Amino acid sequence: MMFGRQLHCLLSNIRPNKRKHQHYQQVKENVRTTSPNYHPGENVFIKTRDEKKWQPATIVSRKHRYSYLVSTPR
């Protein structure tokens, strides 16, 4: 151990890293519980790639986990 660091070798990859695994599980659980869940008819604000201003929209349907079909007033 030099300067408080762990030495790594080929055999280091065989042992599971408990700290990394625990951190991964916490992040995974946090993403699962904090992802927004919108329902059709809810009013939201969206920002398109072309425009820099937020504009109102309404959720029409859910396409994927983080993807929604929305309608805008225009």
N, C-alpha and C positions, 0 to 999 in steps of 0.2 A: 504494500500500500504506500503510494507516494502522494503526498499532499492531500491525504484523506480520501483518495479515489480508489475504487475497486479495480483490480486487474481483471481484464477480460481475455478469455481464450476461447477456443472452439467448444470446450466443455461448458462454458458459461451459457451457451444457447440451449443446452439440454435441460438445465434446471429452470423451472418456471419462476418468473419474476413476480412475486406476490404483490409488490407495490404497484407495478404497472397494471396488473390484472385488476386490482381493486379500483384503481383510478379509472380504468376503462369501464368497469361495471357502474361506477358512480356517474360518469358522463353519459353512458347509455341510458340509465334510469332517468337522469335529469332531462335528456332530450325527449324521452317517451312521455314524461309528465308535463313538460312545459311547451310542447308544440301546440299551436293554436288549432282550435277545432271550430270551424264556422259552419253554419247551416244555411240552406237556401232561404233567400229572403232577407238575410242580414245585410245591413248597410256597412260598407267598409270604405277605406280610402286606398287607392292604388297609385303607383308611380310607374309610368312606362319608361322604356329605355330612351325614347326619343325626347320626351318632355321632362322638364325639371320640376314641375309643380305636381303636388298631390291633387287627385281629383276623386270625387265621390263615385262609388260603384255599388252594385248589389250582387250578392252571390247568387248564381243560377244553379250550379251543381258542383260536386267535388269530382275531380278527374283522377287524382293520385293522392298520395299522402300529404304532400305540400302544394298541390296544384288545384286551382279552382277555376271554373268558368264564371266570368263576371260580365255584367252588362253595365254600360255607362249611359248617362242621360243623353249624350249626343247621338 
